[in-house]
Amino acid sequence: EMVRLTRDLEMMLGDGVKRIEINEENTFHLQRRSIYLANDILANQKISKADLKCLRPYLAGSLPASAIALILSKRVKKTMQQDQVLSWDDLL
């Protein structure tokens, strides 16, 4: 009995790998965040944390919020307006 309960517990805990489940496929982009500009930023200007904000929804092709540390101190190719979403193509 104890072995069966242990196996049941192991099954409930899962394998520990994060993945999008079937019931989340239609809504995952609404739950995730993209990186947007909090301020206007000039061409070739370095990006600081104060220039960024992470908002829902996640837009396809945009930078996910998890990439924020990767883009700090990078420069933008062109002048961009507040509330624009960032993508890798916007960065030098």
MINU-339059 format. One record per atom (N, C-alpha, C, O): chain; x, y, z; atom name; residue number from 0. Coordinates in Angstrom, 3 decimals. Last residue first. Layout:
N
+----+----------+----------+----------+----+-----+
| ch |        X |        Y |        Z | at |   i |
+----+----------+----------+----------+----+-----+
|  A |        X |        Y |        Z | CA | NUM |
...
+----+----------+----------+----------+----+-----+
END
This chain:
92
+----+----------+----------+----------+----+-----+
| ch |        X |        Y |        Z | at |   i |
+----+----------+----------+----------+----+-----+
|  A |   20.776 |   46.792 |  -32.006 |  N |  91 |
|  A |   22.060 |   46.711 |  -32.717 | CA |  91 |
|  A |   22.884 |   45.565 |  -32.163 |  C |  91 |
|  A |   23.999 |   45.326 |  -32.625 |  O |  91 |
|  A |   17.272 |   45.957 |  -32.241 |  N |  90 |
|  A |   18.516 |   46.142 |  -31.484 | CA |  90 |
|  A |   19.743 |   46.042 |  -32.379 |  C |  90 |
|  A |   19.754 |   45.313 |  -33.371 |  O |  90 |
|  A |   15.021 |   45.248 |  -33.582 |  N |  89 |
|  A |   15.145 |   46.654 |  -33.184 | CA |  89 |
|  A |   16.496 |   46.968 |  -32.558 |  C |  89 |
|  A |   16.828 |   48.138 |  -32.366 |  O |  89 |
|  A |   15.040 |   42.518 |  -33.862 |  N |  88 |
|  A |   15.353 |   43.323 |  -35.043 | CA |  88 |
|  A |   15.530 |   44.801 |  -34.722 |  C |  88 |
|  A |   16.128 |   45.534 |  -35.510 |  O |  88 |
|  A |   14.063 |   41.559 |  -31.469 |  N |  87 |
|  A |   15.511 |   41.471 |  -31.703 | CA |  87 |
|  A |   15.911 |   42.342 |  -32.878 |  C |  87 |
|  A |   17.027 |   42.862 |  -32.895 |  O |  87 |
|  A |   11.629 |   44.029 |  -30.421 |  N |  86 |
|  A |   11.992 |   42.735 |  -31.003 | CA |  86 |
|  A |   13.503 |   42.740 |  -31.196 |  C |  86 |
|  A |   14.148 |   43.784 |  -31.099 |  O |  86 |
|  A |    9.313 |   45.713 |  -28.244 |  N |  85 |
|  A |   10.657 |   45.498 |  -28.761 | CA |  85 |
|  A |   10.797 |   44.113 |  -29.375 |  C |  85 |
|  A |   10.178 |   43.150 |  -28.922 |  O |  85 |
|  A |    6.482 |   47.832 |  -28.711 |  N |  84 |
|  A |    7.023 |   46.545 |  -28.305 | CA |  84 |
|  A |    8.391 |   46.364 |  -28.962 |  C |  84 |
|  A |    8.607 |   46.802 |  -30.092 |  O |  84 |
|  A |    5.948 |   51.140 |  -27.535 |  N |  83 |
|  A |    6.236 |   50.222 |  -28.638 | CA |  83 |
|  A |    6.810 |   48.935 |  -28.072 |  C |  83 |
|  A |    7.535 |   48.949 |  -27.077 |  O |  83 |
|  A |    5.701 |   52.846 |  -25.364 |  N |  82 |
|  A |    4.671 |   51.806 |  -25.537 | CA |  82 |
|  A |    4.859 |   50.943 |  -26.780 |  C |  82 |
|  A |    4.015 |   50.092 |  -27.061 |  O |  82 |
|  A |    7.414 |   55.569 |  -26.890 |  N |  81 |
|  A |    6.911 |   54.917 |  -25.680 | CA |  81 |
|  A |    5.773 |   53.968 |  -26.060 |  C |  81 |
|  A |    4.986 |   54.254 |  -26.963 |  O |  81 |
|  A |    9.098 |   54.985 |  -30.027 |  N |  80 |
|  A |    8.152 |   55.683 |  -29.169 | CA |  80 |
|  A |    7.791 |   54.856 |  -27.931 |  C |  80 |
|  A |    7.855 |   53.627 |  -27.934 |  O |  80 |
|  A |   12.447 |   55.196 |  -31.281 |  N |  79 |
|  A |   11.224 |   54.443 |  -31.000 | CA |  79 |
|  A |   10.394 |   55.188 |  -29.963 |  C |  79 |
|  A |   10.925 |   55.924 |  -29.131 |  O |  79 |
|  A |   14.923 |   55.511 |  -33.729 |  N |  78 |
|  A |   14.143 |   56.182 |  -32.693 | CA |  78 |
|  A |   12.815 |   55.442 |  -32.532 |  C |  78 |
|  A |   12.150 |   55.108 |  -33.512 |  O |  78 |
|  A |   16.811 |   52.479 |  -34.315 |  N |  77 |
|  A |   16.062 |   53.653 |  -34.761 | CA |  77 |
|  A |   15.354 |   54.286 |  -33.572 |  C |  77 |
|  A |   15.206 |   53.655 |  -32.526 |  O |  77 |
|  A |   18.270 |   50.491 |  -33.030 |  N |  76 |
|  A |   18.651 |   50.903 |  -34.383 | CA |  76 |
|  A |   18.021 |   52.230 |  -34.783 |  C |  76 |
|  A |   18.630 |   53.016 |  -35.508 |  O |  76 |
|  A |   19.402 |   50.692 |  -29.624 |  N |  75 |
|  A |   18.331 |   50.515 |  -30.610 | CA |  75 |
|  A |   18.775 |   51.082 |  -31.953 |  C |  75 |
|  A |   19.556 |   52.032 |  -32.010 |  O |  75 |
|  A |   21.846 |   48.812 |  -27.755 |  N |  74 |
|  A |   21.388 |   50.032 |  -28.408 | CA |  74 |
|  A |   20.277 |   49.706 |  -29.405 |  C |  74 |
|  A |   20.214 |   48.607 |  -29.955 |  O |  74 |
|  A |   22.136 |   47.352 |  -24.463 |  N |  73 |
|  A |   22.177 |   47.265 |  -25.925 | CA |  73 |
|  A |   21.622 |   48.572 |  -26.484 |  C |  73 |
|  A |   20.999 |   49.347 |  -25.758 |  O |  73 |
|  A |   21.714 |   47.643 |  -21.764 |  N |  72 |
|  A |   22.925 |   48.250 |  -22.327 | CA |  72 |
|  A |   23.083 |   48.023 |  -23.825 |  C |  72 |
|  A |   24.075 |   48.462 |  -24.406 |  O |  72 |
|  A |   19.703 |   44.766 |  -21.685 |  N |  71 |
|  A |   20.172 |   45.961 |  -20.985 | CA |  71 |
|  A |   21.527 |   46.373 |  -21.538 |  C |  71 |
|  A |   22.393 |   45.525 |  -21.754 |  O |  71 |
|  A |   19.101 |   42.354 |  -22.852 |  N |  70 |
|  A |   19.071 |   43.536 |  -23.708 | CA |  70 |
|  A |   19.507 |   44.815 |  -23.003 |  C |  70 |
|  A |   19.667 |   45.848 |  -23.653 |  O |  70 |
|  A |   19.183 |   40.314 |  -21.001 |  N |  69 |
|  A |   20.010 |   40.179 |  -22.197 | CA |  69 |
|  A |   20.085 |   41.463 |  -23.012 |  C |  69 |
|  A |   21.027 |   41.650 |  -23.782 |  O |  69 |
|  A |   17.269 |   40.895 |  -19.126 |  N |  68 |
|  A |   18.682 |   41.012 |  -18.725 | CA |  68 |
|  A |   19.607 |   40.963 |  -19.937 |  C |  68 |
|  A |   20.705 |   41.518 |  -19.896 |  O |  68 |
|  A |   14.899 |   40.293 |  -20.597 |  N |  67 |
|  A |   15.213 |   41.668 |  -20.194 | CA |  67 |
|  A |   16.684 |   41.840 |  -19.820 |  C |  67 |
|  A |   17.285 |   42.854 |  -20.174 |  O |  67 |
|  A |   13.826 |   37.932 |  -21.408 |  N |  66 |
|  A |   15.039 |   38.375 |  -22.102 | CA |  66 |
|  A |   15.525 |   39.744 |  -21.624 |  C |  66 |
|  A |   16.468 |   40.294 |  -22.193 |  O |  66 |
|  A |   11.417 |   37.448 |  -20.193 |  N |  65 |
|  A |   12.573 |   36.700 |  -19.688 | CA |  65 |
|  A |   13.888 |   37.146 |  -20.330 |  C |  65 |
|  A |   14.960 |   36.777 |  -19.848 |  O |  65 |
|  A |    9.556 |   38.764 |  -21.719 |  N |  64 |
|  A |   10.026 |   39.401 |  -20.491 | CA |  64 |
|  A |   11.262 |   38.707 |  -19.939 |  C |  64 |
|  A |   12.076 |   39.347 |  -19.273 |  O |  64 |
|  A |   10.422 |   38.355 |  -25.208 |  N |  63 |
|  A |    9.717 |   37.946 |  -23.991 | CA |  63 |
|  A |   10.322 |   38.633 |  -22.770 |  C |  63 |
|  A |   11.484 |   39.038 |  -22.798 |  O |  63 |
|  A |   10.146 |   40.509 |  -27.941 |  N |  62 |
|  A |   11.043 |   39.982 |  -26.915 | CA |  62 |
|  A |   10.232 |   39.570 |  -25.689 |  C |  62 |
|  A |    9.436 |   40.362 |  -25.185 |  O |  62 |
|  A |    7.992 |   39.363 |  -30.655 |  N |  61 |
|  A |    8.518 |   40.355 |  -29.714 | CA |  61 |
|  A |    9.469 |   39.689 |  -28.721 |  C |  61 |
|  A |    9.579 |   38.464 |  -28.672 |  O |  61 |
|  A |    6.917 |   37.346 |  -32.141 |  N |  60 |
|  A |    8.035 |   38.071 |  -32.711 | CA |  60 |
|  A |    8.635 |   39.114 |  -31.789 |  C |  60 |
|  A |    9.676 |   39.692 |  -32.101 |  O |  60 |
|  A |    3.687 |   37.756 |  -30.820 |  N |  59 |
|  A |    4.590 |   36.926 |  -31.610 | CA |  59 |
|  A |    5.671 |   37.788 |  -32.240 |  C |  59 |
|  A |    5.379 |   38.840 |  -32.809 |  O |  59 |
|  A |    3.367 |   39.263 |  -27.677 |  N |  58 |
|  A |    3.113 |   39.357 |  -29.111 | CA |  58 |
|  A |    4.139 |   38.531 |  -29.867 |  C |  58 |
|  A |    5.333 |   38.604 |  -29.578 |  O |  58 |
|  A |    1.780 |   38.751 |  -24.656 |  N |  57 |
|  A |    2.984 |   38.457 |  -25.424 | CA |  57 |
|  A |    2.605 |   38.512 |  -26.900 |  C |  57 |
|  A |    1.636 |   37.882 |  -27.322 |  O |  57 |
|  A |   -0.364 |   41.501 |  -23.603 |  N |  56 |
|  A |   -0.067 |   40.112 |  -23.915 | CA |  56 |
|  A |    1.304 |   39.981 |  -24.564 |  C |  56 |
|  A |    1.910 |   40.972 |  -24.969 |  O |  56 |
|  A |    1.419 |   42.435 |  -20.651 |  N |  55 |
|  A |    0.650 |   41.445 |  -21.391 | CA |  55 |
|  A |   -0.065 |   42.160 |  -22.525 |  C |  55 |
|  A |   -0.348 |   43.351 |  -22.399 |  O |  55 |
|  A |    4.680 |   43.916 |  -20.262 |  N |  54 |
|  A |    3.220 |   43.956 |  -20.260 | CA |  54 |
|  A |    2.631 |   42.767 |  -21.002 |  C |  54 |
|  A |    3.272 |   42.176 |  -21.870 |  O |  54 |
|  A |    7.371 |   45.425 |  -18.818 |  N |  53 |
|  A |    6.883 |   44.126 |  -19.299 | CA |  53 |
|  A |    5.369 |   44.092 |  -19.137 |  C |  53 |
|  A |    4.844 |   44.220 |  -18.031 |  O |  53 |
|  A |    9.413 |   48.145 |  -19.821 |  N |  52 |
|  A |    8.339 |   47.618 |  -18.987 | CA |  52 |
|  A |    7.847 |   46.326 |  -19.628 |  C |  52 |
|  A |    7.906 |   46.167 |  -20.847 |  O |  52 |
|  A |   12.308 |   50.307 |  -19.931 |  N |  51 |
|  A |   11.571 |   49.097 |  -20.274 | CA |  51 |
|  A |   10.431 |   48.814 |  -19.302 |  C |  51 |
|  A |   10.477 |   49.190 |  -18.130 |  O |  51 |
|  A |   13.945 |   52.305 |  -19.096 |  N |  50 |
|  A |   13.333 |   52.460 |  -20.421 | CA |  50 |
|  A |   12.380 |   51.326 |  -20.770 |  C |  50 |
|  A |   11.712 |   51.379 |  -21.802 |  O |  50 |
|  A |   15.125 |   51.491 |  -16.761 |  N |  49 |
|  A |   14.070 |   52.500 |  -16.654 | CA |  49 |
|  A |   13.339 |   52.716 |  -17.983 |  C |  49 |
|  A |   12.231 |   53.254 |  -17.996 |  O |  49 |
|  A |   17.165 |   49.879 |  -17.680 |  N |  48 |
|  A |   15.994 |   49.226 |  -17.088 | CA |  48 |
|  A |   14.820 |   50.202 |  -16.985 |  C |  48 |
|  A |   13.662 |   49.801 |  -17.106 |  O |  48 |
|  A |   18.236 |   51.227 |  -20.857 |  N |  47 |
|  A |   18.377 |   51.022 |  -19.413 | CA |  47 |
|  A |   17.102 |   50.369 |  -18.894 |  C |  47 |
|  A |   16.089 |   50.318 |  -19.590 |  O |  47 |
|  A |   19.883 |   51.091 |  -23.927 |  N |  46 |
|  A |   18.661 |   50.772 |  -23.198 | CA |  46 |
|  A |   19.001 |   50.576 |  -21.723 |  C |  46 |
|  A |   19.936 |   49.851 |  -21.383 |  O |  46 |
|  A |   21.535 |   53.713 |  -25.636 |  N |  45 |
|  A |   21.598 |   52.502 |  -24.825 | CA |  45 |
|  A |   20.295 |   52.327 |  -24.051 |  C |  45 |
|  A |   19.692 |   53.295 |  -23.587 |  O |  45 |
|  A |   20.688 |   54.884 |  -28.896 |  N |  44 |
|  A |   20.699 |   55.096 |  -27.446 | CA |  44 |
|  A |   20.761 |   53.754 |  -26.733 |  C |  44 |
|  A |   20.133 |   52.783 |  -27.154 |  O |  44 |
|  A |   20.335 |   54.641 |  -31.610 |  N |  43 |
|  A |   21.676 |   54.388 |  -31.077 | CA |  43 |
|  A |   21.797 |   54.620 |  -29.567 |  C |  43 |
|  A |   22.899 |   54.558 |  -29.022 |  O |  43 |
|  A |   17.551 |   56.806 |  -31.609 |  N |  42 |
|  A |   18.391 |   55.869 |  -32.355 | CA |  42 |
|  A |   19.784 |   55.830 |  -31.735 |  C |  42 |
|  A |   20.342 |   56.868 |  -31.378 |  O |  42 |
|  A |   15.945 |   57.283 |  -28.389 |  N |  41 |
|  A |   16.542 |   57.760 |  -29.637 | CA |  41 |
|  A |   17.382 |   56.671 |  -30.299 |  C |  41 |
|  A |   17.858 |   55.744 |  -29.643 |  O |  41 |
|  A |   12.815 |   56.581 |  -26.971 |  N |  40 |
|  A |   14.247 |   56.297 |  -26.988 | CA |  40 |
|  A |   14.790 |   56.654 |  -28.370 |  C |  40 |
|  A |   14.165 |   56.360 |  -29.389 |  O |  40 |
|  A |   10.214 |   57.206 |  -24.638 |  N |  39 |
|  A |   10.745 |   57.378 |  -25.987 | CA |  39 |
|  A |   12.251 |   57.140 |  -25.911 |  C |  39 |
|  A |   12.886 |   57.461 |  -24.906 |  O |  39 |
|  A |    9.616 |   54.608 |  -22.177 |  N |  38 |
|  A |    9.940 |   55.983 |  -22.572 | CA |  38 |
|  A |   10.262 |   56.009 |  -24.054 |  C |  38 |
|  A |   10.546 |   54.974 |  -24.657 |  O |  38 |
|  A |    9.101 |   51.981 |  -21.967 |  N |  37 |
|  A |    8.447 |   52.833 |  -20.983 | CA |  37 |
|  A |    8.632 |   54.310 |  -21.327 |  C |  37 |
|  A |    7.897 |   55.163 |  -20.830 |  O |  37 |
|  A |    8.584 |   49.598 |  -24.476 |  N |  36 |
|  A |    9.328 |   50.775 |  -24.054 | CA |  36 |
|  A |    8.487 |   51.601 |  -23.075 |  C |  36 |
|  A |    7.315 |   51.881 |  -23.327 |  O |  36 |
|  A |    8.130 |   46.127 |  -23.579 |  N |  35 |
|  A |    7.695 |   47.362 |  -24.222 | CA |  35 |
|  A |    8.576 |   48.503 |  -23.731 |  C |  35 |
|  A |    9.234 |   48.390 |  -22.697 |  O |  35 |
|  A |    8.326 |   42.706 |  -23.825 |  N |  34 |
|  A |    9.037 |   43.892 |  -23.373 | CA |  34 |
|  A |    8.600 |   45.079 |  -24.244 |  C |  34 |
|  A |    8.690 |   45.038 |  -25.471 |  O |  34 |
|  A |    5.459 |   40.657 |  -22.957 |  N |  33 |
|  A |    6.472 |   41.142 |  -23.897 | CA |  33 |
|  A |    7.154 |   42.361 |  -23.284 |  C |  33 |
|  A |    6.637 |   42.973 |  -22.349 |  O |  33 |
|  A |    4.303 |   37.846 |  -21.033 |  N |  32 |
|  A |    4.527 |   39.278 |  -21.222 | CA |  32 |
|  A |    5.603 |   39.528 |  -22.273 |  C |  32 |
|  A |    6.523 |   38.731 |  -22.454 |  O |  32 |
|  A |    1.583 |   35.411 |  -20.899 |  N |  31 |
|  A |    2.984 |   35.831 |  -20.927 | CA |  31 |
|  A |    3.091 |   37.311 |  -21.225 |  C |  31 |
|  A |    2.117 |   37.955 |  -21.615 |  O |  31 |
|  A |   -1.123 |   35.071 |  -21.180 |  N |  30 |
|  A |   -0.561 |   34.934 |  -19.838 | CA |  30 |
|  A |    0.883 |   35.421 |  -19.774 |  C |  30 |
|  A |    1.357 |   35.805 |  -18.705 |  O |  30 |
|  A |   -1.658 |   35.228 |  -23.846 |  N |  29 |
|  A |   -2.326 |   36.195 |  -22.968 | CA |  29 |
|  A |   -1.717 |   36.185 |  -21.567 |  C |  29 |
|  A |   -1.790 |   37.183 |  -20.850 |  O |  29 |
|  A |   -0.292 |   33.073 |  -24.849 |  N |  28 |
|  A |    0.177 |   34.407 |  -25.229 | CA |  28 |
|  A |   -0.489 |   35.502 |  -24.389 |  C |  28 |
|  A |    0.069 |   36.590 |  -24.241 |  O |  28 |
|  A |   -1.803 |   30.907 |  -23.859 |  N |  27 |
|  A |   -0.477 |   31.170 |  -23.296 | CA |  27 |
|  A |    0.029 |   32.560 |  -23.652 |  C |  27 |
|  A |    0.718 |   33.179 |  -22.841 |  O |  27 |
|  A |   -4.303 |   30.121 |  -24.804 |  N |  26 |
|  A |   -4.233 |   31.321 |  -23.963 | CA |  26 |
|  A |   -2.835 |   31.667 |  -23.480 |  C |  26 |
|  A |   -2.680 |   32.643 |  -22.746 |  O |  26 |
|  A |   -4.246 |   27.787 |  -26.253 |  N |  25 |
|  A |   -4.987 |   28.916 |  -26.817 | CA |  25 |
|  A |   -4.803 |   30.208 |  -26.034 |  C |  25 |
|  A |   -5.115 |   31.285 |  -26.543 |  O |  25 |
|  A |   -2.742 |   26.017 |  -24.629 |  N |  24 |
|  A |   -2.271 |   26.402 |  -25.958 | CA |  24 |
|  A |   -2.966 |   27.635 |  -26.518 |  C |  24 |
|  A |   -2.331 |   28.447 |  -27.191 |  O |  24 |
|  A |   -3.617 |   24.966 |  -22.258 |  N |  23 |
|  A |   -3.040 |   26.311 |  -22.216 | CA |  23 |
|  A |   -2.681 |   26.850 |  -23.603 |  C |  23 |
|  A |   -2.349 |   28.028 |  -23.733 |  O |  23 |
|  A |   -4.381 |   22.352 |  -22.569 |  N |  22 |
|  A |   -5.425 |   23.298 |  -22.165 | CA |  22 |
|  A |   -4.918 |   24.741 |  -22.102 |  C |  22 |
|  A |   -5.718 |   25.656 |  -21.908 |  O |  22 |
|  A |   -1.902 |   21.175 |  -23.164 |  N |  21 |
|  A |   -2.935 |   21.260 |  -24.198 | CA |  21 |
|  A |   -3.981 |   22.315 |  -23.838 |  C |  21 |
|  A |   -4.417 |   23.081 |  -24.698 |  O |  21 |
|  A |    0.828 |   23.066 |  -21.719 |  N |  20 |
|  A |   -0.112 |   21.951 |  -21.746 | CA |  20 |
|  A |   -1.205 |   22.211 |  -22.785 |  C |  20 |
|  A |   -1.397 |   23.345 |  -23.224 |  O |  20 |
|  A |    4.052 |   23.907 |  -22.252 |  N |  19 |
|  A |    2.691 |   24.386 |  -22.450 | CA |  19 |
|  A |    1.791 |   23.166 |  -22.591 |  C |  19 |
|  A |    1.983 |   22.339 |  -23.482 |  O |  19 |
|  A |    6.286 |   22.892 |  -19.614 |  N |  18 |
|  A |    5.854 |   22.906 |  -21.012 | CA |  18 |
|  A |    4.439 |   23.459 |  -21.070 |  C |  18 |
|  A |    3.721 |   23.476 |  -20.071 |  O |  18 |
|  A |    8.896 |   22.005 |  -17.509 |  N |  17 |
|  A |    7.846 |   22.984 |  -17.810 | CA |  17 |
|  A |    7.547 |   22.954 |  -19.297 |  C |  17 |
|  A |    8.453 |   22.986 |  -20.129 |  O |  17 |
|  A |    9.466 |   19.018 |  -15.855 |  N |  16 |
|  A |    9.752 |   19.760 |  -17.082 | CA |  16 |
|  A |    8.583 |   20.701 |  -17.358 |  C |  16 |
|  A |    7.432 |   20.272 |  -17.435 |  O |  16 |
|  A |    8.749 |   17.417 |  -13.749 |  N |  15 |
|  A |    9.501 |   18.628 |  -13.453 | CA |  15 |
|  A |    9.847 |   19.467 |  -14.668 |  C |  15 |
|  A |   10.461 |   20.525 |  -14.530 |  O |  15 |
|  A |    7.095 |   15.260 |  -14.069 |  N |  14 |
|  A |    8.514 |   15.046 |  -14.367 | CA |  14 |
|  A |    9.364 |   16.286 |  -14.120 |  C |  14 |
|  A |   10.585 |   16.225 |  -14.265 |  O |  14 |
|  A |    4.686 |   14.930 |  -11.326 |  N |  13 |
|  A |    5.104 |   15.090 |  -12.715 | CA |  13 |
|  A |    6.606 |   14.912 |  -12.877 |  C |  13 |
|  A |    7.300 |   14.475 |  -11.959 |  O |  13 |
|  A |    3.291 |   14.603 |   -8.991 |  N |  12 |
|  A |    4.316 |   15.628 |   -9.023 | CA |  12 |
|  A |    4.831 |   15.881 |  -10.438 |  C |  12 |
|  A |    5.364 |   16.956 |  -10.711 |  O |  12 |
|  A |    1.693 |   12.386 |   -9.539 |  N |  11 |
|  A |    1.061 |   13.689 |   -9.360 | CA |  11 |
|  A |    2.070 |   14.832 |   -9.454 |  C |  11 |
|  A |    1.738 |   15.911 |   -9.944 |  O |  11 |
|  A |    3.604 |   10.346 |   -9.580 |  N |  10 |
|  A |    2.866 |   10.643 |  -10.800 | CA |  10 |
|  A |    2.221 |   12.038 |  -10.715 |  C |  10 |
|  A |    2.205 |   12.778 |  -11.698 |  O |  10 |
|  A |    4.405 |   10.347 |   -6.900 |  N |   9 |
|  A |    5.380 |   10.641 |   -7.955 | CA |   9 |
|  A |    4.684 |   11.035 |   -9.251 |  C |   9 |
|  A |    5.125 |   11.954 |   -9.942 |  O |   9 |
|  A |    1.971 |    9.533 |   -5.723 |  N |   8 |
|  A |    2.532 |   10.839 |   -5.425 | CA |   8 |
|  A |    3.536 |   11.252 |   -6.499 |  C |   8 |
|  A |    3.513 |   12.395 |   -6.957 |  O |   8 |
|  A |    1.781 |    6.919 |   -6.709 |  N |   7 |
|  A |    0.728 |    7.898 |   -7.012 | CA |   7 |
|  A |    1.248 |    9.321 |   -6.803 |  C |   7 |
|  A |    0.991 |   10.206 |   -7.619 |  O |   7 |
|  A |    4.047 |    5.818 |   -5.505 |  N |   6 |
|  A |    3.984 |    5.907 |   -6.973 | CA |   6 |
|  A |    2.913 |    6.912 |   -7.409 |  C |   6 |
|  A |    3.113 |    7.664 |   -8.362 |  O |   6 |
|  A |    3.200 |    5.975 |   -2.822 |  N |   5 |
|  A |    4.418 |    6.680 |   -3.247 | CA |   5 |
|  A |    4.416 |    6.854 |   -4.755 |  C |   5 |
|  A |    4.749 |    7.932 |   -5.246 |  O |   5 |
|  A |    1.007 |    4.259 |   -2.877 |  N |   4 |
|  A |    0.800 |    5.677 |   -2.569 | CA |   4 |
|  A |    2.006 |    6.520 |   -2.987 |  C |   4 |
|  A |    1.846 |    7.649 |   -3.451 |  O |   4 |
|  A |    2.371 |    1.860 |   -3.420 |  N |   3 |
|  A |    1.373 |    2.366 |   -4.361 | CA |   3 |
|  A |    1.130 |    3.846 |   -4.138 |  C |   3 |
|  A |    1.052 |    4.614 |   -5.097 |  O |   3 |
|  A |    3.900 |    1.614 |   -1.095 |  N |   2 |
|  A |    4.567 |    1.729 |   -2.394 | CA |   2 |
|  A |    3.609 |    2.306 |   -3.425 |  C |   2 |
|  A |    4.001 |    3.156 |   -4.224 |  O |   2 |
|  A |    1.910 |    1.277 |    0.824 |  N |   1 |
|  A |    2.781 |    2.437 |    0.904 | CA |   1 |
|  A |    3.502 |    2.676 |   -0.434 |  C |   1 |
|  A |    3.685 |    3.822 |   -0.845 |  O |   1 |
|  A |    0.829 |   -1.198 |    0.000 |  N |   0 |
|  A |    0.000 |    0.000 |    0.000 | CA |   0 |
|  A |    0.875 |    1.264 |    0.000 |  C |   0 |
|  A |    0.604 |    2.208 |   -0.742 |  O |   0 |
+----+----------+----------+----------+----+-----+
END
